[in-house]
Structures are given as structure tokens and as C-alpha cells.
Amino acid sequence: MSRPKKEIDGEVVKKLAALNCSMEEIGHVVGCSVDTLERRFADVIKEGRSHGKVSLKRKMYDTAIAGNVTMMIWLSKNMLGYTEKIEQKSDITKEETERLISEAKNLAKEMSELRQ
């Protein structure tokens, strides 16, 4: 004869899952093992986690819409795929670059000759 099932409030499990509590944390609060949670409440936990993610996304979106520039940038990068484009500009012409490279080679050659 097996022991009777422990009464566990599924709504509490769902709310804790929505807060992204670990399985161990949920188990400690409701007084059961992780195995029991996985066996009896897998769907409830999955639903709770989904609700928590949606609530967080909603809050982030609302914060951005209210004018929080940092949140706007973060959401643009993470949800819209935007990236920061880094442009490099130089005032040095191609001719100057070639001249500098030539001078560097000459200096390296002179130093090599001095060492011998």
C-alpha cells in the first residue's frame, strides 16, 4: 500500500515558477521533492514559467514605451536584431599610409644592419 499523496497547491507552484524559482526552491516552499514536482506538476511549472516570461517582456516593453532609452536600446538589440555599427575613419591618405610603411621598412632594415 502506497502512502497518500501530499496536498500541494498547484497555484502556489505556478506562481513560484512564474517568478523563475528553481525546482529546489519550489520544492522547499511547498514541502516536496523535485521528483514529485516533475512528476505531478510539469505542465503547471511550464505554464507558470511562460506566464512569467510574458509578464517580464510586457513590463520591459512598457518601460521602453514610457521613454526609458536604455530599455529601448536593449530591446532593439535583443528583439529586433539591431547592432551597433562601428565606423572607422582615418584622415591619412593611401599615399601617406604607403609612405609610412616604406619608412618603417627602411628603419627595420637599418636596425638590422646595425645589429650585424
Helices and strands as residue ranges (DSSP letters): H 10-18, H 23-30, H 34-65, H 69-79, H 94-115
